Amino acid sequence: QSQQEELPNENNLIKINDNSIFDGKTLDGWEITQFGPQGPVTVSDGKIKLDFGDGCTGITSTRDVPKVNYEITLDAKRTSGNDFFCGLTFPVNDSFCSFIVGGWGGSVVGLSNINNESAINNETKTTKRFENNTWYTIKLRVTPKKIEAWIDNDKMVDYAYKNGELSIRNDVNLSKPLGICSWNTSAELRNIRLERTEEK
């Protein structure tokens, strides 16, 4: 089962740089996403706090971001609620997709959307038990061939995206090109990094 796969050997990638995209103190390089009925977004103690809102609460990058050949890592935790505490929207060439962590009642993980189907209904769906107030390390890699994602050391997604059409749900359209949000859930984020990579 894919959940049990370990992180891959890194020798097939060249790391171009290793940049933090959250300074731990401010939202410099980010903006609060104006979803409408979102909850408050604050920064303290090295963390971004996404408080409970009616729908999505999140942040969107104001930086230029790569469209392919990159990795994003961050720590995220759910502090209250029972839906996704990390909806990571990201570019893939000229398309966009979202990696959903803890959706649909709290346990669904996968990509939204594949061929217009959300994570709950497409081939990338997996499930994982998440505990509140527990940090999880999330890693996403986009190469010219695949989208891969891990939670801690468990590989959750290994998708050759040439096989399907990528898109995002309308709920997170304002998260483009790169954004992180929660849904009817309070969450915290820290240690957000973006590394450009190049396949050898």
DRENNUFI-657456 format. One line per field, with one value per residue: residue in one letter; x negated, y, z of N, C-alpha, C in turn. Coordinates in steps of 0.1 Angstrom, whole numbers. Last residue first. Example, Ala and Ser with C-alpha at 12.3 -4.5 7.8 and 13.67 -1.06 7.14 Angstrom:
aa c(S|A) .
npx c(-128|-132) .
npy c(-22|-57) .
npz c(71|78) .
capx c(-137|-123) .
capy c(-11|-45) .
capz c(71|78) .
cpx c(-129|-132) .
cpy c(0|-33) .
cpz c(79|78) .
END
This chain:
aa c(K|E|E|T|R|E|L|R|I|N|R|L|E|A|S|T|N|W|S|C|I|G|L|P|K|S|L|N|V|D|N|R|I|S|L|E|G|N|K|Y|A|Y|D|V|M|K|D|N|D|I|W|A|E|I|K|K|P|T|V|R|L|K|I|T|Y|W|T|N|N|E|F|R|K|T|T|K|T|E|N|N|I|A|S|E|N|N|I|N|S|L|G|V|V|S|G|G|W|G|G|V|I|F|S|C|F|S|D|N|V|P|F|T|L|G|C|F|F|D|N|G|S|T|R|K|A|D|L|T|I|E|Y|N|V|K|P|V|D|R|T|S|T|I|G|T|C|G|D|G|F|D|L|K|I|K|G|D|S|V|T|V|P|G|Q|P|G|F|Q|T|I|E|W|G|D|L|T|K|G|D|F|I|S|N|D|N|I|K|I|L|N|N|E|N|P|L|E|E|Q|Q|S|Q) .
npx c(-180|-156|-157|-139|-134|-116|-100|-85|-74|-71|-36|-2|29|65|100|124|137|107|77|50|25|13|4|18|49|70|93|104|116|141|139|111|89|73|60|67|43|18|-1|-6|-10|-12|-12|-6|-17|-42|-52|-66|-45|-31|-38|-34|-39|-31|-52|-67|-82|-72|-65|-59|-53|-49|-43|-42|-20|-14|16|41|60|48|59|56|62|67|67|72|65|87|116|133|121|109|132|129|119|96|89|85|72|56|58|73|97|105|125|148|133|97|69|55|52|36|49|37|36|16|-7|-26|-9|-7|15|29|35|52|52|73|106|125|133|122|89|63|42|11|-19|-49|-60|-75|-76|-97|-98|-91|-68|-64|-74|-61|-64|-44|-22|-2|25|42|75|105|137|164|164|136|112|79|48|18|-16|-42|-61|-44|-19|4|37|68|103|123|143|164|142|117|91|63|37|7|-29|-52|-47|-34|-58|-74|-82|-86|-82|-97|-131|-147|-171|-178|-181|-190|-185|-177|-184|-189|-170|-149|-116|-102|-84|-51|-26|-7|-5|-9) .
npy c(151|176|201|223|248|246|263|259|266|264|260|264|253|256|249|246|249|242|260|265|280|285|297|314|303|307|312|287|270|264|252|229|227|202|181|152|125|115|132|128|102|103|94|102|94|79|88|103|130|125|134|132|141|142|138|150|171|173|184|173|180|171|178|166|174|178|178|187|157|132|114|86|85|73|84|90|91|85|103|112|128|147|153|153|164|149|156|187|172|143|134|120|120|125|143|148|157|158|156|174|178|196|208|224|239|245|248|232|234|251|244|244|225|225|213|204|193|187|192|213|224|221|203|214|211|221|217|220|216|215|216|214|241|267|287|320|352|359|358|330|331|315|310|292|283|280|301|293|291|305|297|310|303|306|318|331|341|356|349|352|345|328|339|346|354|349|363|352|374|369|368|382|384|379|373|353|333|337|315|303|294|276|264|255|231|199|173|139|114|110|105|78|87|76|45|34|31|41|23|-12) .
npz c(-125|-120|-96|-75|-50|-21|5|37|68|97|103|112|126|125|128|102|78|63|56|32|13|-21|-51|-69|-55|-37|-49|-52|-34|-43|-68|-68|-96|-118|-144|-161|-164|-169|-162|-136|-117|-82|-53|-19|5|23|55|72|72|42|8|-27|-61|-95|-124|-145|-138|-103|-71|-38|-5|29|62|94|120|155|171|177|169|148|120|100|66|33|-2|-36|-62|-78|-63|-43|-25|-41|-69|-105|-128|-131|-98|-80|-52|-39|-3|25|51|77|83|68|44|50|55|32|-3|-26|-57|-87|-119|-150|-164|-140|-113|-82|-54|-22|5|32|62|76|68|98|125|152|162|153|132|119|99|84|50|18|-17|-45|-81|-110|-119|-115|-87|-79|-66|-37|-22|-13|10|37|51|55|41|63|85|106|131|122|117|126|120|144|161|179|156|135|123|109|116|90|62|44|22|13|9|26|36|18|21|24|58|81|107|119|103|76|51|33|31|5|-9|-43|-58|-55|-78|-74|-69|-42|-23|-23|-8|23|21|20|31|14|-7|0) .
capx c(-193|-159|-160|-146|-134|-128|-99|-97|-70|-83|-49|-12|17|53|88|115|145|122|84|62|28|20|-1|11|40|57|85|99|102|140|142|125|92|81|59|69|56|30|2|5|-15|-3|-22|-2|-3|-39|-43|-74|-56|-28|-41|-31|-41|-29|-44|-59|-75|-82|-60|-69|-47|-58|-37|-51|-23|-21|5|30|59|51|52|62|52|72|63|78|55|77|106|138|130|101|125|134|130|107|84|93|85|56|57|61|94|94|113|150|145|110|79|51|61|34|48|43|35|28|3|-27|-15|-7|2|31|24|55|42|65|92|123|132|129|103|65|56|19|-5|-42|-55|-73|-71|-92|-99|-104|-72|-53|-77|-63|-64|-56|-23|-15|21|32|62|97|122|158|175|144|124|90|60|30|-4|-32|-66|-53|-26|-10|27|55|91|119|132|167|155|127|104|71|49|18|-16|-52|-55|-28|-49|-70|-79|-97|-75|-88|-119|-142|-164|-179|-186|-184|-195|-173|-180|-201|-171|-162|-125|-107|-93|-63|-37|-9|-13|0) .
capy c(148|162|198|211|244|243|260|260|265|258|265|261|260|249|257|239|248|242|250|269|270|289|289|302|303|302|324|294|274|269|266|232|229|214|187|167|131|106|132|137|106|104|92|104|93|84|79|94|124|130|126|139|131|148|133|137|172|171|184|174|179|174|176|172|165|183|170|193|172|136|126|91|85|78|75|90|95|75|99|103|118|137|157|146|171|147|148|176|177|155|131|126|118|115|143|142|148|163|155|166|179|185|210|213|240|241|259|238|223|251|246|246|231|224|217|214|194|187|178|210|221|224|207|206|216|214|225|213|224|208|222|212|227|259|279|306|344|357|370|336|329|324|306|303|283|277|295|302|286|302|298|304|310|298|310|320|342|350|356|347|353|331|332|343|359|339|369|350|366|377|361|373|389|373|381|365|330|341|320|312|295|289|259|263|244|210|184|153|117|112|119|82|81|87|54|36|26|48|34|0) .
capz c(-132|-122|-110|-78|-64|-27|-10|28|54|89|107|102|127|122|132|111|90|61|63|39|23|-9|-40|-74|-66|-32|-44|-64|-31|-30|-68|-65|-82|-116|-131|-161|-161|-171|-177|-139|-130|-94|-63|-33|3|10|47|63|79|55|20|-14|-50|-82|-113|-147|-151|-113|-85|-49|-18|18|49|84|109|142|168|184|171|161|125|113|76|45|9|-22|-52|-75|-74|-54|-20|-35|-57|-93|-122|-140|-110|-86|-58|-47|-18|19|37|75|91|81|44|46|66|43|9|-18|-42|-80|-105|-142|-165|-154|-121|-97|-60|-36|-2|18|53|83|64|84|120|140|165|167|135|128|101|95|61|30|-6|-33|-68|-104|-119|-120|-99|-75|-78|-44|-31|-15|-4|32|46|61|41|50|78|99|126|132|109|131|115|138|149|184|169|136|131|106|117|103|68|58|25|10|12|15|40|22|20|13|47|69|100|127|117|85|62|27|40|10|3|-32|-64|-48|-74|-75|-83|-51|-29|-23|-18|14|27|13|38|26|-9|0) .
cpx c(-190|-172|-163|-148|-143|-127|-113|-93|-82|-79|-59|-25|7|41|76|104|137|129|99|68|41|23|6|7|30|46|72|90|96|126|140|127|107|82|67|68|56|43|15|8|-4|-10|-14|-14|2|-24|-40|-65|-64|-37|-35|-33|-39|-30|-42|-49|-66|-75|-72|-62|-58|-52|-47|-46|-32|-23|-1|17|47|50|57|53|59|61|69|71|60|67|96|128|134|109|117|125|136|120|96|85|81|70|56|61|82|90|102|137|146|121|93|62|57|42|45|42|41|26|16|-16|-15|-14|3|18|26|45|47|54|85|109|131|126|110|79|57|33|1|-28|-50|-68|-70|-87|-93|-106|-86|-55|-64|-66|-68|-54|-36|-14|7|28|54|82|116|143|171|156|132|103|72|42|8|-22|-55|-57|-34|-15|14|45|78|107|130|155|158|141|115|86|59|29|-5|-39|-56|-35|-43|-59|-74|-94|-85|-78|-110|-130|-158|-171|-188|-190|-187|-185|-175|-197|-182|-164|-140|-117|-97|-71|-51|-22|-16|-9) .
cpy c(142|161|183|210|232|241|258|257|268|256|258|266|255|259|249|250|242|239|252|257|274|277|294|292|315|302|320|306|282|275|272|247|231|216|200|172|146|112|123|138|115|110|91|101|95|82|86|85|115|123|133|129|139|138|144|134|160|172|183|174|182|171|180|168|173|172|175|184|175|151|129|103|91|77|81|80|94|78|89|99|107|125|145|150|163|152|145|169|188|159|144|123|126|113|134|140|140|153|159|167|169|187|196|216|228|242|255|249|227|238|245|250|232|232|214|219|206|190|177|196|219|222|209|212|207|220|216|223|215|219|212|219|226|244|271|298|330|350|369|348|336|321|318|300|295|277|292|294|296|298|295|307|302|307|302|311|330|352|349|355|345|340|336|336|357|345|360|354|365|368|372|365|379|379|373|373|341|339|324|317|305|287|271|258|254|223|195|162|131|115|121|96|86|82|66|47|28|43|42|12) .
cpz c(-145|-130|-112|-93|-66|-42|-15|14|45|75|97|107|117|125|130|115|102|73|60|47|30|0|-28|-63|-65|-43|-39|-60|-43|-27|-54|-64|-80|-100|-130|-147|-161|-169|-179|-154|-136|-106|-77|-42|-11|7|34|54|69|65|32|-3|-37|-71|-102|-136|-153|-127|-94|-62|-28|4|38|70|99|133|155|183|179|162|139|117|89|56|22|-13|-38|-65|-69|-65|-31|-30|-51|-81|-110|-134|-119|-96|-68|-52|-25|4|32|60|87|89|57|48|63|54|20|-5|-36|-65|-99|-127|-158|-154|-136|-102|-75|-42|-17|10|39|74|71|81|105|136|152|172|150|129|112|96|72|41|6|-23|-57|-91|-113|-120|-102|-88|-74|-58|-39|-25|-6|18|42|57|48|51|64|93|119|124|118|122|120|131|142|172|172|150|131|114|114|104|82|65|40|12|7|18|29|27|22|11|36|56|88|120|125|100|73|38|33|20|10|-21|-52|-53|-67|-71|-84|-65|-39|-30|-16|4|17|20|31|33|4|0) .
END
